[in-house]
Amino acid sequence: MTHRRIAIALVVACGCTSSLSWTSSGLGGSTPASSSSSSGGDASPADRVDQAAAWKKLTLKGIALGTGFFEVPGFTCGPDPSLRGFTTYRRTCVKFLDERCAGRPTKINHVSSHSDMPAGQICFMDEGNGGTYLDGKFMSPPLSAISIVATDTSTPRVYEIRYTFARDMLTTDSKLGQALMAKYGKPSHFDPPTQMSWTAADAQLAASCGGSEGPQGDYCTLTVSDTTLLDSERSKQKAADEQLAKRNAPAAPTF
């Protein structure tokens, strides 16, 4: 029986408060122990240092890119993709910051049918598209949350962090703009009052506020990512899989 797919807007969490809590260094134990373990095998020592420095500079809510996916405390994670047969979605962990989620359980799952929607008084994220729900009701603007996304490898690492909160203005004299520049410095790109972005090595941090009209534009997002890390981890995983396949290959026949 084919289930009716739930139509959900492509949103990630929004908030009920515009106050920000910045930290200048990574969460305890979250800074990568070795930058070389997260870089491509052909990266030079200087490149690896630059990458680690970029991740440290662009920490978001105390979390650094390159961190082991399960080393960040306080998050609720989606199921192992191999257990559900999903191979095309990004494995995500979420922490709801919305005051309405205080005291409510957190759940996250990949929604493909009504049966995947949990019941009860909970804060829920659809791992497939980032839509958020409060007690089963789709939220627009979405609930305030921070989410982390893992590389699709056997040793997953954080390559994207997203924080969503209440709408504000991105200008040089707004509280939000001043807080961002105090932490990250002069932006690489600036399009007031909706966009700011920073680039460090291969990592990017993008701030976006109210980019669309209506409820779906009534929030801001901060997204830091490093797709080069994702590519290098995939490359290392492919090489490791090939080596394993060779070791486990059956004995050659006699010719």
Secondary structure, DSSP 4 states (H G I P E B T S, - for coil): -PPPPPP--S-----S-------SSPPTTTS-S-GGGGS-TT--HHHHHHHHHHHHHT-BTTB-TT-BGGGSTT-EEPPPHHHHT--SS--EEEEE--GGGTTS-EEEE--SSGGGSPPSS-EEEETTT--EEETTEE-SSPPPEEEEEE-SSSS-BEEEEEEEEE----STTSHHHHHHHHHH-S-SEEETTTEEEEEETTEEEEEEE--SSSGGGSEEEEEEE-HHHHHHHHHHHHHHHHHHHHHTSPPPPP-
